[in-house]
């Protein structure tokens, strides 16, 4: 019998599991925040109008995570848009439907909130992730640009 995946909003109690997912070498070189640092950021995120971290569970264990920001826009006649960030799946559960369930959940959240689109970006080197998003029907659209900034002081991420 296949194992079902359930997505739900994360709680502070999920932070150790979420940080464990982000400790994968392919994500940020395996470096992660401490639980205390993560808790401070998680609490600040909760004050945003519509920014949530979600987890995917299988048999009560956190096996995936992503963040979803739903933002208001002045363009597009005020239609909202969603941005997915920080997607991670336990390597033991990759190719087992966890990522698919998370993206279905994110899309459903965006539809419910009246978004006209949901976007995400993926590093050029992550060809497997690109194939995954292609298979889900995501369209490669435009270009993603970034400007790397100097590293902020260590405690800058915890200020309001």
CORTAUR-V925577 format. One record per residue. N is the residue number from 1. D_CENTER is the distance of its C-alpha to the mean C-alpha in Angstrom with 1 decimal. Layout:
BEGIN
n={N N}
d_center={D_CENTER D_CENTER}
END
This chain:
BEGIN
n={1 2 3 4 5 6 7 8 9 10 11 12 13 14 15 16 17 18 19 20 21 22 23 24 25 26 27 28 29 30 31 32 33 34 35 36 37 38 39 40 41 42 43 44 45 46 47 48 49 50 51 52 53 54 55 56 57 58 59 60 61 62 63 64 65 66 67 68 69 70 71 72 73 74 75 76 77 78 79 80 81 82 83 84 85 86 87 88 89 90 91 92 93 94 95 96 97 98 99 100 101 102 103 104 105 106 107 108 109 110 111 112 113 114 115 116 117 118 119 120 121 122 123 124 125 126 127 128 129 130 131 132 133 134 135 136 137 138 139 140 141 142 143 144 145 146 147 148 149 150 151 152 153 154 155 156 157 158 159 160}
d_center={28.1 24.4 21.9 19.8 16.1 15.3 12.0 12.4 11.4 11.2 14.4 15.7 17.3 14.1 13.5 15.7 14.0 10.5 12.4 14.2 11.4 10.7 14.5 14.7 17.1 15.1 12.3 14.0 17.3 16.7 17.0 15.0 15.9 18.4 17.7 19.8 17.9 14.5 16.4 17.7 14.5 13.0 16.3 16.2 12.9 14.7 17.4 15.5 16.7 13.6 10.4 8.8 6.7 7.3 8.9 10.9 14.5 17.5 20.8 19.5 17.4 13.7 12.8 9.1 5.9 2.3 3.2 5.9 9.0 12.1 14.9 18.6 20.6 24.3 24.4 24.1 26.4 23.9 21.4 17.9 14.9 11.2 8.6 5.1 3.7 3.6 3.9 7.1 10.1 13.4 15.8 18.4 16.4 15.3 17.3 17.9 15.9 12.8 10.4 12.8 12.6 8.9 9.4 12.6 11.3 9.1 12.2 14.5 13.0 13.5 16.9 17.9 17.3 19.3 16.9 18.8 15.8 12.1 11.1 8.8 10.5 11.3 14.0 17.4 18.1 15.5 17.9 16.8 13.3 15.3 17.6 15.0 13.7 17.4 18.4 16.1 18.0 15.8 18.2 18.3 19.2 20.5 19.5 16.8 18.6 17.9 20.4 20.1 21.5 23.5 21.8 22.1 24.3 22.7 22.8 21.6 18.0 19.4 21.7 21.3}
END
